[in-house]
Structure formats: C-alpha cells, structure tokens
Amino acid sequence: MNIGVLEIDVHDMTWMRAKSYIDSQLTKAKKDVYRLRVVHGYRGGTKIKEMIRKQYRNHEKVIRIEYGLNQGITDLVLKDLF
C-alpha cells in the first residue's frame, strides 16, 4: 500500500452499490489521502468504469481522474503533492 493512496475494490458490485461505496470513501478520506484508487476490473464489462469516469470528473473533491496502464483501475486524484 502506498502512503496517501486509498485503494478500494468494487469488483462484483452493481454500479449503484459501487457509486455508494466510492461516495462513502470520498467522504471518509482523511487529509493525508491524496488519491483514491478504484479497482473496478474490466473483463466483466465496463459499466462501473464508465460510471466512475462520468460521475466523478466534476466531483467537488476530485481534481482530476487518471488512467494507468491497468485498464481495471481508475485513480481519483484528490490533491496534488507538489
């Protein structure tokens, strides 16, 4: 686990349950958390991934969304380190 990165796994959740869980983690995130890493997977479909990228691009706590090489992960950046 990286310090400052809160990783959550929403595999096997409905998109509504995943959204509720992500919302709760954003609310609970402590000040030292600068990134919420959402592991959503991609082999079972893209509904959750698409929901995350649409719903959180303008969220008040999210300054940007980053996509890595792993298609099953989306990072919600809460603040910049530098």
PDB file of N, CA, C and O in Angstrom, chain B, residues numbered from 101:
ATOM      1  N   MET B 101       0.833  -1.191   0.000  1.00  0.00           N
ATOM      2  CA  MET B 101       0.000   0.000   0.000  1.00  0.00           C
ATOM      3  C   MET B 101       0.876   1.252   0.000  1.00  0.00           C
ATOM      4  O   MET B 101       1.826   1.357   0.775  1.00  0.00           O
ATOM      5  N   ASN B 102       0.553   2.174  -0.855  1.00  0.00           N
ATOM      6  CA  ASN B 102       1.252   3.448  -0.892  1.00  0.00           C
ATOM      7  C   ASN B 102       0.656   4.385   0.145  1.00  0.00           C
ATOM      8  O   ASN B 102      -0.562   4.446   0.316  1.00  0.00           O
ATOM      9  N   ILE B 103       1.525   5.113   0.835  1.00  0.00           N
ATOM     10  CA  ILE B 103       1.044   6.098   1.798  1.00  0.00           C
ATOM     11  C   ILE B 103       0.348   7.210   1.030  1.00  0.00           C
ATOM     12  O   ILE B 103       0.888   7.724   0.050  1.00  0.00           O
ATOM     13  N   GLY B 104      -0.831   7.577   1.464  1.00  0.00           N
ATOM     14  CA  GLY B 104      -1.589   8.620   0.799  1.00  0.00           C
ATOM     15  C   GLY B 104      -2.511   8.124  -0.292  1.00  0.00           C
ATOM     16  O   GLY B 104      -3.299   8.891  -0.845  1.00  0.00           O
ATOM     17  N   VAL B 105      -2.412   6.835  -0.606  1.00  0.00           N
ATOM     18  CA  VAL B 105      -3.276   6.251  -1.630  1.00  0.00           C
ATOM     19  C   VAL B 105      -4.222   5.276  -0.944  1.00  0.00           C
ATOM     20  O   VAL B 105      -3.789   4.299  -0.334  1.00  0.00           O
ATOM     21  N   LEU B 106      -5.497   5.548  -1.048  1.00  0.00           N
ATOM     22  CA  LEU B 106      -6.519   4.653  -0.510  1.00  0.00           C
ATOM     23  C   LEU B 106      -7.042   3.819  -1.662  1.00  0.00           C
ATOM     24  O   LEU B 106      -7.631   4.350  -2.604  1.00  0.00           O
ATOM     25  N   GLU B 107      -6.828   2.514  -1.588  1.00  0.00           N
ATOM     26  CA  GLU B 107      -7.263   1.623  -2.663  1.00  0.00           C
ATOM     27  C   GLU B 107      -8.525   0.892  -2.234  1.00  0.00           C
ATOM     28  O   GLU B 107      -8.582   0.290  -1.162  1.00  0.00           O
ATOM     29  N   ILE B 108      -9.535   0.957  -3.091  1.00  0.00           N
ATOM     30  CA  ILE B 108     -10.781   0.250  -2.813  1.00  0.00           C
ATOM     31  C   ILE B 108     -11.104  -0.649  -3.998  1.00  0.00           C
ATOM     32  O   ILE B 108     -10.753  -0.345  -5.138  1.00  0.00           O
ATOM     33  N   ASP B 109     -11.769  -1.744  -3.718  1.00  0.00           N
ATOM     34  CA  ASP B 109     -12.107  -2.719  -4.742  1.00  0.00           C
ATOM     35  C   ASP B 109     -13.624  -2.800  -4.877  1.00  0.00           C
ATOM     36  O   ASP B 109     -14.328  -3.107  -3.914  1.00  0.00           O
ATOM     37  N   VAL B 110     -14.111  -2.525  -6.070  1.00  0.00           N
ATOM     38  CA  VAL B 110     -15.556  -2.555  -6.308  1.00  0.00           C
ATOM     39  C   VAL B 110     -15.945  -3.682  -7.266  1.00  0.00           C
ATOM     40  O   VAL B 110     -17.031  -3.667  -7.846  1.00  0.00           O
ATOM     41  N   HIS B 111     -15.039  -4.666  -7.427  1.00  0.00           N
ATOM     42  CA  HIS B 111     -15.362  -5.843  -8.234  1.00  0.00           C
ATOM     43  C   HIS B 111     -16.659  -6.471  -7.722  1.00  0.00           C
ATOM     44  O   HIS B 111     -16.948  -6.428  -6.526  1.00  0.00           O
ATOM     45  N   ASP B 112     -17.402  -7.028  -8.599  1.00  0.00           N
ATOM     46  CA  ASP B 112     -18.617  -7.786  -8.246  1.00  0.00           C
ATOM     47  C   ASP B 112     -19.712  -6.945  -7.600  1.00  0.00           C
ATOM     48  O   ASP B 112     -20.657  -7.497  -7.037  1.00  0.00           O
ATOM     49  N   MET B 113     -19.603  -5.624  -7.671  1.00  0.00           N
ATOM     50  CA  MET B 113     -20.674  -4.763  -7.167  1.00  0.00           C
ATOM     51  C   MET B 113     -21.507  -4.290  -8.356  1.00  0.00           C
ATOM     52  O   MET B 113     -21.018  -4.216  -9.483  1.00  0.00           O
ATOM     53  N   THR B 114     -22.763  -3.973  -8.087  1.00  0.00           N
ATOM     54  CA  THR B 114     -23.544  -3.283  -9.111  1.00  0.00           C
ATOM     55  C   THR B 114     -22.984  -1.867  -9.217  1.00  0.00           C
ATOM     56  O   THR B 114     -22.278  -1.418  -8.313  1.00  0.00           O
ATOM     57  N   TRP B 115     -23.283  -1.163 -10.298  1.00  0.00           N
ATOM     58  CA  TRP B 115     -22.742   0.189 -10.420  1.00  0.00           C
ATOM     59  C   TRP B 115     -23.317   1.112  -9.360  1.00  0.00           C
ATOM     60  O   TRP B 115     -22.637   2.033  -8.906  1.00  0.00           O
ATOM     61  N   MET B 116     -24.572   0.876  -8.955  1.00  0.00           N
ATOM     62  CA  MET B 116     -25.170   1.711  -7.903  1.00  0.00           C
ATOM     63  C   MET B 116     -24.487   1.474  -6.555  1.00  0.00           C
ATOM     64  O   MET B 116     -24.218   2.419  -5.815  1.00  0.00           O
ATOM     65  N   ARG B 117     -24.211   0.220  -6.246  1.00  0.00           N
ATOM     66  CA  ARG B 117     -23.521  -0.111  -4.991  1.00  0.00           C
ATOM     67  C   ARG B 117     -22.098   0.437  -5.023  1.00  0.00           C
ATOM     68  O   ARG B 117     -21.608   0.958  -4.022  1.00  0.00           O
ATOM     69  N   ALA B 118     -21.436   0.319  -6.173  1.00  0.00           N
ATOM     70  CA  ALA B 118     -20.074   0.836  -6.310  1.00  0.00           C
ATOM     71  C   ALA B 118     -20.055   2.347  -6.104  1.00  0.00           C
ATOM     72  O   ALA B 118     -19.174   2.863  -5.416  1.00  0.00           O
ATOM     73  N   LYS B 119     -21.008   3.057  -6.685  1.00  0.00           N
ATOM     74  CA  LYS B 119     -21.076   4.512  -6.531  1.00  0.00           C
ATOM     75  C   LYS B 119     -21.290   4.886  -5.071  1.00  0.00           C
ATOM     76  O   LYS B 119     -20.642   5.802  -4.566  1.00  0.00           O
ATOM     77  N   SER B 120     -22.182   4.192  -4.397  1.00  0.00           N
ATOM     78  CA  SER B 120     -22.439   4.454  -2.989  1.00  0.00           C
ATOM     79  C   SER B 120     -21.174   4.226  -2.153  1.00  0.00           C
ATOM     80  O   SER B 120     -20.865   5.015  -1.259  1.00  0.00           O
ATOM     81  N   TYR B 121     -20.456   3.160  -2.445  1.00  0.00           N
ATOM     82  CA  TYR B 121     -19.232   2.844  -1.711  1.00  0.00           C
ATOM     83  C   TYR B 121     -18.141   3.886  -1.981  1.00  0.00           C
ATOM     84  O   TYR B 121     -17.465   4.332  -1.054  1.00  0.00           O
ATOM     85  N   ILE B 122     -17.972   4.269  -3.235  1.00  0.00           N
ATOM     86  CA  ILE B 122     -16.985   5.286  -3.581  1.00  0.00           C
ATOM     87  C   ILE B 122     -17.330   6.601  -2.890  1.00  0.00           C
ATOM     88  O   ILE B 122     -16.455   7.255  -2.321  1.00  0.00           O
ATOM     89  N   ASP B 123     -18.600   6.987  -2.938  1.00  0.00           N
ATOM     90  CA  ASP B 123     -19.037   8.216  -2.261  1.00  0.00           C
ATOM     91  C   ASP B 123     -18.699   8.179  -0.776  1.00  0.00           C
ATOM     92  O   ASP B 123     -18.216   9.167  -0.223  1.00  0.00           O
ATOM     93  N   SER B 124     -18.948   7.057  -0.136  1.00  0.00           N
ATOM     94  CA  SER B 124     -18.666   6.954   1.300  1.00  0.00           C
ATOM     95  C   SER B 124     -17.170   7.053   1.577  1.00  0.00           C
ATOM     96  O   SER B 124     -16.763   7.653   2.572  1.00  0.00           O
ATOM     97  N   GLN B 125     -16.349   6.470   0.704  1.00  0.00           N
ATOM     98  CA  GLN B 125     -14.905   6.539   0.897  1.00  0.00           C
ATOM     99  C   GLN B 125     -14.371   7.948   0.645  1.00  0.00           C
ATOM    100  O   GLN B 125     -13.431   8.380   1.313  1.00  0.00           O
ATOM    101  N   LEU B 126     -14.951   8.657  -0.299  1.00  0.00           N
ATOM    102  CA  LEU B 126     -14.564  10.051  -0.525  1.00  0.00           C
ATOM    103  C   LEU B 126     -14.900  10.909   0.696  1.00  0.00           C
ATOM    104  O   LEU B 126     -14.127  11.788   1.076  1.00  0.00           O
ATOM    105  N   THR B 127     -16.051  10.650   1.301  1.00  0.00           N
ATOM    106  CA  THR B 127     -16.470  11.394   2.487  1.00  0.00           C
ATOM    107  C   THR B 127     -15.554  11.099   3.671  1.00  0.00           C
ATOM    108  O   THR B 127     -15.204  12.006   4.427  1.00  0.00           O
ATOM    109  N   LYS B 128     -15.165   9.838   3.835  1.00  0.00           N
ATOM    110  CA  LYS B 128     -14.348   9.416   4.970  1.00  0.00           C
ATOM    111  C   LYS B 128     -12.854   9.669   4.787  1.00  0.00           C
ATOM    112  O   LYS B 128     -12.099   9.586   5.756  1.00  0.00           O
ATOM    113  N   ALA B 129     -12.412   9.974   3.577  1.00  0.00           N
ATOM    114  CA  ALA B 129     -10.973  10.112   3.306  1.00  0.00           C
ATOM    115  C   ALA B 129     -10.337  11.164   4.207  1.00  0.00           C
ATOM    116  O   ALA B 129     -10.814  12.295   4.301  1.00  0.00           O
ATOM    117  N   LYS B 130      -9.266  10.773   4.859  1.00  0.00           N
ATOM    118  CA  LYS B 130      -8.552  11.691   5.744  1.00  0.00           C
ATOM    119  C   LYS B 130      -7.706  12.647   4.911  1.00  0.00           C
ATOM    120  O   LYS B 130      -7.518  12.453   3.710  1.00  0.00           O
ATOM    121  N   LYS B 131      -7.207  13.671   5.567  1.00  0.00           N
ATOM    122  CA  LYS B 131      -6.461  14.722   4.864  1.00  0.00           C
ATOM    123  C   LYS B 131      -5.177  14.218   4.228  1.00  0.00           C
ATOM    124  O   LYS B 131      -4.686  14.826   3.277  1.00  0.00           O
ATOM    125  N   ASP B 132      -4.619  13.114   4.732  1.00  0.00           N
ATOM    126  CA  ASP B 132      -3.374  12.606   4.152  1.00  0.00           C
ATOM    127  C   ASP B 132      -3.613  11.761   2.893  1.00  0.00           C
ATOM    128  O   ASP B 132      -2.656  11.358   2.232  1.00  0.00           O
ATOM    129  N   VAL B 133      -4.851  11.498   2.565  1.00  0.00           N
ATOM    130  CA  VAL B 133      -5.170  10.737   1.354  1.00  0.00           C
ATOM    131  C   VAL B 133      -5.241  11.711   0.183  1.00  0.00           C
ATOM    132  O   VAL B 133      -6.064  12.626   0.166  1.00  0.00           O
ATOM    133  N   TYR B 134      -4.362  11.498  -0.795  1.00  0.00           N
ATOM    134  CA  TYR B 134      -4.358  12.370  -1.963  1.00  0.00           C
ATOM    135  C   TYR B 134      -4.889  11.680  -3.212  1.00  0.00           C
ATOM    136  O   TYR B 134      -5.110  12.324  -4.238  1.00  0.00           O
ATOM    137  N   ARG B 135      -5.093  10.365  -3.123  1.00  0.00           N
ATOM    138  CA  ARG B 135      -5.544   9.611  -4.283  1.00  0.00           C
ATOM    139  C   ARG B 135      -6.429   8.451  -3.834  1.00  0.00           C
ATOM    140  O   ARG B 135      -6.068   7.702  -2.926  1.00  0.00           O
ATOM    141  N   LEU B 136      -7.574   8.309  -4.466  1.00  0.00           N
ATOM    142  CA  LEU B 136      -8.454   7.171  -4.230  1.00  0.00           C
ATOM    143  C   LEU B 136      -8.343   6.275  -5.453  1.00  0.00           C
ATOM    144  O   LEU B 136      -8.808   6.630  -6.536  1.00  0.00           O
ATOM    145  N   ARG B 137      -7.729   5.122  -5.278  1.00  0.00           N
ATOM    146  CA  ARG B 137      -7.534   4.171  -6.374  1.00  0.00           C
ATOM    147  C   ARG B 137      -8.687   3.182  -6.370  1.00  0.00           C
ATOM    148  O   ARG B 137      -8.867   2.419  -5.421  1.00  0.00           O
ATOM    149  N   VAL B 138      -9.464   3.206  -7.442  1.00  0.00           N
ATOM    150  CA  VAL B 138     -10.645   2.353  -7.548  1.00  0.00           C
ATOM    151  C   VAL B 138     -10.332   1.193  -8.480  1.00  0.00           C
ATOM    152  O   VAL B 138     -10.081   1.383  -9.670  1.00  0.00           O
ATOM    153  N   VAL B 139     -10.350  -0.014  -7.920  1.00  0.00           N
ATOM    154  CA  VAL B 139     -10.134  -1.224  -8.703  1.00  0.00           C
ATOM    155  C   VAL B 139     -11.512  -1.726  -9.108  1.00  0.00           C
ATOM    156  O   VAL B 139     -12.280  -2.204  -8.274  1.00  0.00           O
ATOM    157  N   HIS B 140     -11.817  -1.612 -10.391  1.00  0.00           N
ATOM    158  CA  HIS B 140     -13.148  -1.976 -10.872  1.00  0.00           C
ATOM    159  C   HIS B 140     -13.122  -3.151 -11.831  1.00  0.00           C
ATOM    160  O   HIS B 140     -14.170  -3.726 -12.125  1.00  0.00           O
ATOM    161  N   GLY B 141     -11.960  -3.516 -12.320  1.00  0.00           N
ATOM    162  CA  GLY B 141     -11.853  -4.590 -13.291  1.00  0.00           C
ATOM    163  C   GLY B 141     -12.312  -4.129 -14.666  1.00  0.00           C
ATOM    164  O   GLY B 141     -12.820  -3.019 -14.830  1.00  0.00           O
ATOM    165  N   TYR B 142     -12.125  -4.998 -15.646  1.00  0.00           N
ATOM    166  CA  TYR B 142     -12.574  -4.655 -16.988  1.00  0.00           C
ATOM    167  C   TYR B 142     -13.041  -5.857 -17.788  1.00  0.00           C
ATOM    168  O   TYR B 142     -13.680  -5.690 -18.827  1.00  0.00           O
ATOM    169  N   ARG B 143     -12.745  -7.038 -17.341  1.00  0.00           N
ATOM    170  CA  ARG B 143     -13.149  -8.231 -18.097  1.00  0.00           C
ATOM    171  C   ARG B 143     -14.640  -8.522 -17.990  1.00  0.00           C
ATOM    172  O   ARG B 143     -15.225  -9.118 -18.895  1.00  0.00           O
ATOM    173  N   GLY B 144     -15.247  -8.110 -16.902  1.00  0.00           N
ATOM    174  CA  GLY B 144     -16.668  -8.365 -16.699  1.00  0.00           C
ATOM    175  C   GLY B 144     -17.562  -7.287 -17.277  1.00  0.00           C
ATOM    176  O   GLY B 144     -18.774  -7.314 -17.064  1.00  0.00           O
ATOM    177  N   GLY B 145     -16.999  -6.352 -17.995  1.00  0.00           N
ATOM    178  CA  GLY B 145     -17.767  -5.249 -18.563  1.00  0.00           C
ATOM    179  C   GLY B 145     -17.198  -3.919 -18.139  1.00  0.00           C
ATOM    180  O   GLY B 145     -16.282  -3.859 -17.320  1.00  0.00           O
ATOM    181  N   THR B 146     -17.738  -2.851 -18.695  1.00  0.00           N
ATOM    182  CA  THR B 146     -17.177  -1.528 -18.443  1.00  0.00           C
ATOM    183  C   THR B 146     -18.169  -0.576 -17.778  1.00  0.00           C
ATOM    184  O   THR B 146     -17.903   0.623 -17.689  1.00  0.00           O
ATOM    185  N   LYS B 147     -19.281  -1.078 -17.321  1.00  0.00           N
ATOM    186  CA  LYS B 147     -20.318  -0.214 -16.757  1.00  0.00           C
ATOM    187  C   LYS B 147     -19.819   0.589 -15.552  1.00  0.00           C
ATOM    188  O   LYS B 147     -20.073   1.790 -15.458  1.00  0.00           O
ATOM    189  N   ILE B 148     -19.115  -0.068 -14.639  1.00  0.00           N
ATOM    190  CA  ILE B 148     -18.614   0.627 -13.444  1.00  0.00           C
ATOM    191  C   ILE B 148     -17.517   1.612 -13.838  1.00  0.00           C
ATOM    192  O   ILE B 148     -17.497   2.739 -13.343  1.00  0.00           O
ATOM    193  N   LYS B 149     -16.611   1.209 -14.715  1.00  0.00           N
ATOM    194  CA  LYS B 149     -15.548   2.098 -15.168  1.00  0.00           C
ATOM    195  C   LYS B 149     -16.130   3.360 -15.813  1.00  0.00           C
ATOM    196  O   LYS B 149     -15.686   4.470 -15.519  1.00  0.00           O
ATOM    197  N   GLU B 150     -17.099   3.194 -16.668  1.00  0.00           N
ATOM    198  CA  GLU B 150     -17.729   4.340 -17.334  1.00  0.00           C
ATOM    199  C   GLU B 150     -18.450   5.239 -16.331  1.00  0.00           C
ATOM    200  O   GLU B 150     -18.396   6.465 -16.435  1.00  0.00           O
ATOM    201  N   MET B 151     -19.128   4.622 -15.356  1.00  0.00           N
ATOM    202  CA  MET B 151     -19.818   5.403 -14.331  1.00  0.00           C
ATOM    203  C   MET B 151     -18.819   6.235 -13.541  1.00  0.00           C
ATOM    204  O   MET B 151     -19.060   7.417 -13.295  1.00  0.00           O
ATOM    205  N   ILE B 152     -17.710   5.643 -13.141  1.00  0.00           N
ATOM    206  CA  ILE B 152     -16.698   6.354 -12.359  1.00  0.00           C
ATOM    207  C   ILE B 152     -16.173   7.550 -13.143  1.00  0.00           C
ATOM    208  O   ILE B 152     -16.088   8.661 -12.620  1.00  0.00           O
ATOM    209  N   ARG B 153     -15.828   7.313 -14.384  1.00  0.00           N
ATOM    210  CA  ARG B 153     -15.227   8.372 -15.194  1.00  0.00           C
ATOM    211  C   ARG B 153     -16.216   9.478 -15.538  1.00  0.00           C
ATOM    212  O   ARG B 153     -15.809  10.618 -15.763  1.00  0.00           O
ATOM    213  N   LYS B 154     -17.488   9.165 -15.583  1.00  0.00           N
ATOM    214  CA  LYS B 154     -18.507  10.182 -15.858  1.00  0.00           C
ATOM    215  C   LYS B 154     -18.925  10.919 -14.580  1.00  0.00           C
ATOM    216  O   LYS B 154     -18.961  12.149 -14.553  1.00  0.00           O
ATOM    217  N   GLN B 155     -19.238  10.166 -13.530  1.00  0.00           N
ATOM    218  CA  GLN B 155     -19.776  10.754 -12.303  1.00  0.00           C
ATOM    219  C   GLN B 155     -18.757  11.578 -11.517  1.00  0.00           C
ATOM    220  O   GLN B 155     -19.130  12.548 -10.857  1.00  0.00           O
ATOM    221  N   TYR B 156     -17.487  11.210 -11.578  1.00  0.00           N
ATOM    222  CA  TYR B 156     -16.503  11.841 -10.697  1.00  0.00           C
ATOM    223  C   TYR B 156     -15.613  12.859 -11.393  1.00  0.00           C
ATOM    224  O   TYR B 156     -14.756  13.458 -10.744  1.00  0.00           O
ATOM    225  N   ARG B 157     -15.787  13.075 -12.691  1.00  0.00           N
ATOM    226  CA  ARG B 157     -14.932  14.058 -13.371  1.00  0.00           C
ATOM    227  C   ARG B 157     -15.218  15.483 -12.905  1.00  0.00           C
ATOM    228  O   ARG B 157     -14.349  16.349 -13.011  1.00  0.00           O
ATOM    229  N   ASN B 158     -16.422  15.742 -12.389  1.00  0.00           N
ATOM    230  CA  ASN B 158     -16.762  17.076 -11.887  1.00  0.00           C
ATOM    231  C   ASN B 158     -17.105  17.069 -10.393  1.00  0.00           C
ATOM    232  O   ASN B 158     -17.751  17.991  -9.897  1.00  0.00           O
ATOM    233  N   HIS B 159     -16.673  16.033  -9.687  1.00  0.00           N
ATOM    234  CA  HIS B 159     -16.948  15.917  -8.252  1.00  0.00           C
ATOM    235  C   HIS B 159     -16.137  16.957  -7.492  1.00  0.00           C
ATOM    236  O   HIS B 159     -14.985  17.225  -7.834  1.00  0.00           O
ATOM    237  N   GLU B 160     -16.733  17.536  -6.472  1.00  0.00           N
ATOM    238  CA  GLU B 160     -16.086  18.621  -5.720  1.00  0.00           C
ATOM    239  C   GLU B 160     -14.765  18.226  -5.073  1.00  0.00           C
ATOM    240  O   GLU B 160     -13.904  19.085  -4.887  1.00  0.00           O
ATOM    241  N   LYS B 161     -14.576  16.960  -4.724  1.00  0.00           N
ATOM    242  CA  LYS B 161     -13.336  16.535  -4.071  1.00  0.00           C
ATOM    243  C   LYS B 161     -12.289  16.016  -5.055  1.00  0.00           C
ATOM    244  O   LYS B 161     -11.130  15.833  -4.682  1.00  0.00           O
ATOM    245  N   VAL B 162     -12.678  15.781  -6.284  1.00  0.00           N
ATOM    246  CA  VAL B 162     -11.777  15.183  -7.275  1.00  0.00           C
ATOM    247  C   VAL B 162     -11.245  16.273  -8.204  1.00  0.00           C
ATOM    248  O   VAL B 162     -12.012  16.932  -8.905  1.00  0.00           O
ATOM    249  N   ILE B 163      -9.917  16.456  -8.200  1.00  0.00           N
ATOM    250  CA  ILE B 163      -9.355  17.489  -9.075  1.00  0.00           C
ATOM    251  C   ILE B 163      -9.098  16.953 -10.485  1.00  0.00           C
ATOM    252  O   ILE B 163      -9.100  17.714 -11.453  1.00  0.00           O
ATOM    253  N   ARG B 164      -8.879  15.644 -10.595  1.00  0.00           N
ATOM    254  CA  ARG B 164      -8.756  15.027 -11.917  1.00  0.00           C
ATOM    255  C   ARG B 164      -8.837  13.513 -11.784  1.00  0.00           C
ATOM    256  O   ARG B 164      -8.717  12.954 -10.693  1.00  0.00           O
ATOM    257  N   ILE B 165      -9.040  12.879 -12.909  1.00  0.00           N
ATOM    258  CA  ILE B 165      -9.084  11.419 -12.983  1.00  0.00           C
ATOM    259  C   ILE B 165      -7.894  10.970 -13.808  1.00  0.00           C
ATOM    260  O   ILE B 165      -7.606  11.542 -14.859  1.00  0.00           O
ATOM    261  N   GLU B 166      -7.199   9.937 -13.329  1.00  0.00           N
ATOM    262  CA  GLU B 166      -6.050   9.403 -14.063  1.00  0.00           C
ATOM    263  C   GLU B 166      -6.284   7.936 -14.374  1.00  0.00           C
ATOM    264  O   GLU B 166      -6.837   7.182 -13.574  1.00  0.00           O
ATOM    265  N   TYR B 167      -5.843   7.563 -15.560  1.00  0.00           N
ATOM    266  CA  TYR B 167      -5.942   6.187 -16.024  1.00  0.00           C
ATOM    267  C   TYR B 167      -4.525   5.660 -16.190  1.00  0.00           C
ATOM    268  O   TYR B 167      -3.667   6.328 -16.767  1.00  0.00           O
ATOM    269  N   GLY B 168      -4.291   4.474 -15.687  1.00  0.00           N
ATOM    270  CA  GLY B 168      -2.967   3.881 -15.814  1.00  0.00           C
ATOM    271  C   GLY B 168      -2.922   2.838 -16.913  1.00  0.00           C
ATOM    272  O   GLY B 168      -3.837   2.731 -17.730  1.00  0.00           O
ATOM    273  N   LEU B 169      -1.865   2.086 -16.919  1.00  0.00           N
ATOM    274  CA  LEU B 169      -1.722   1.011 -17.897  1.00  0.00           C
ATOM    275  C   LEU B 169      -2.691  -0.132 -17.620  1.00  0.00           C
ATOM    276  O   LEU B 169      -3.092  -0.849 -18.537  1.00  0.00           O
ATOM    277  N   ASN B 170      -3.063  -0.298 -16.359  1.00  0.00           N
ATOM    278  CA  ASN B 170      -4.026  -1.332 -15.988  1.00  0.00           C
ATOM    279  C   ASN B 170      -5.431  -0.806 -16.257  1.00  0.00           C
ATOM    280  O   ASN B 170      -5.882   0.129 -15.595  1.00  0.00           O
ATOM    281  N   GLN B 171      -6.122  -1.399 -17.220  1.00  0.00           N
ATOM    282  CA  GLN B 171      -7.457  -0.949 -17.602  1.00  0.00           C
ATOM    283  C   GLN B 171      -8.500  -1.150 -16.512  1.00  0.00           C
ATOM    284  O   GLN B 171      -9.593  -0.587 -16.586  1.00  0.00           O
ATOM    285  N   GLY B 172      -8.175  -1.936 -15.516  1.00  0.00           N
ATOM    286  CA  GLY B 172      -9.118  -2.230 -14.444  1.00  0.00           C
ATOM    287  C   GLY B 172      -9.023  -1.302 -13.251  1.00  0.00           C
ATOM    288  O   GLY B 172      -9.642  -1.551 -12.216  1.00  0.00           O
ATOM    289  N   ILE B 173      -8.241  -0.219 -13.387  1.00  0.00           N
ATOM    290  CA  ILE B 173      -8.043   0.716 -12.280  1.00  0.00           C
ATOM    291  C   ILE B 173      -8.245   2.146 -12.768  1.00  0.00           C
ATOM    292  O   ILE B 173      -7.770   2.527 -13.838  1.00  0.00           O
ATOM    293  N   THR B 174      -8.962   2.931 -11.958  1.00  0.00           N
ATOM    294  CA  THR B 174      -9.098   4.362 -12.192  1.00  0.00           C
ATOM    295  C   THR B 174      -8.721   5.081 -10.914  1.00  0.00           C
ATOM    296  O   THR B 174      -9.205   4.731  -9.837  1.00  0.00           O
ATOM    297  N   ASP B 175      -7.856   6.089 -11.023  1.00  0.00           N
ATOM    298  CA  ASP B 175      -7.443   6.876  -9.865  1.00  0.00           C
ATOM    299  C   ASP B 175      -8.205   8.195  -9.833  1.00  0.00           C
ATOM    300  O   ASP B 175      -8.243   8.928 -10.821  1.00  0.00           O
ATOM    301  N   LEU B 176      -8.807   8.483  -8.695  1.00  0.00           N
ATOM    302  CA  LEU B 176      -9.429   9.772  -8.455  1.00  0.00           C
ATOM    303  C   LEU B 176      -8.426  10.578  -7.641  1.00  0.00           C
ATOM    304  O   LEU B 176      -8.161  10.258  -6.482  1.00  0.00           O
ATOM    305  N   VAL B 177      -7.873  11.617  -8.242  1.00  0.00           N
ATOM    306  CA  VAL B 177      -6.863  12.442  -7.577  1.00  0.00           C
ATOM    307  C   VAL B 177      -7.561  13.518  -6.770  1.00  0.00           C
ATOM    308  O   VAL B 177      -8.317  14.325  -7.311  1.00  0.00           O
ATOM    309  N   LEU B 178      -7.302  13.523  -5.465  1.00  0.00           N
ATOM    310  CA  LEU B 178      -7.964  14.451  -4.549  1.00  0.00           C
ATOM    311  C   LEU B 178      -7.154  15.717  -4.326  1.00  0.00           C
ATOM    312  O   LEU B 178      -7.715  16.785  -4.081  1.00  0.00           O
ATOM    313  N   LYS B 179      -5.832  15.597  -4.410  1.00  0.00           N
ATOM    314  CA  LYS B 179      -4.962  16.771  -4.314  1.00  0.00           C
ATOM    315  C   LYS B 179      -3.602  16.427  -4.880  1.00  0.00           C
ATOM    316  O   LYS B 179      -3.194  15.266  -4.909  1.00  0.00           O
ATOM    317  N   ASP B 180      -2.905  17.467  -5.332  1.00  0.00           N
ATOM    318  CA  ASP B 180      -1.555  17.290  -5.855  1.00  0.00           C
ATOM    319  C   ASP B 180      -0.568  17.317  -4.709  1.00  0.00           C
ATOM    320  O   ASP B 180      -0.756  18.030  -3.723  1.00  0.00           O
ATOM    321  N   LEU B 181       0.481  16.536  -4.849  1.00  0.00           N
ATOM    322  CA  LEU B 181       1.517  16.514  -3.819  1.00  0.00           C
ATOM    323  C   LEU B 181       2.445  17.718  -3.938  1.00  0.00           C
ATOM    324  O   LEU B 181       2.943  18.223  -2.931  1.00  0.00           O
ATOM    325  N   PHE B 182       2.675  18.171  -5.151  1.00  0.00           N
ATOM    326  CA  PHE B 182       3.605  19.288  -5.358  1.00  0.00           C
ATOM    327  C   PHE B 182       2.956  20.364  -6.170  1.00  0.00           C
ATOM    328  O   PHE B 182       3.581  21.387  -6.451  1.00  0.00           O
TER     329      PHE B 182
END
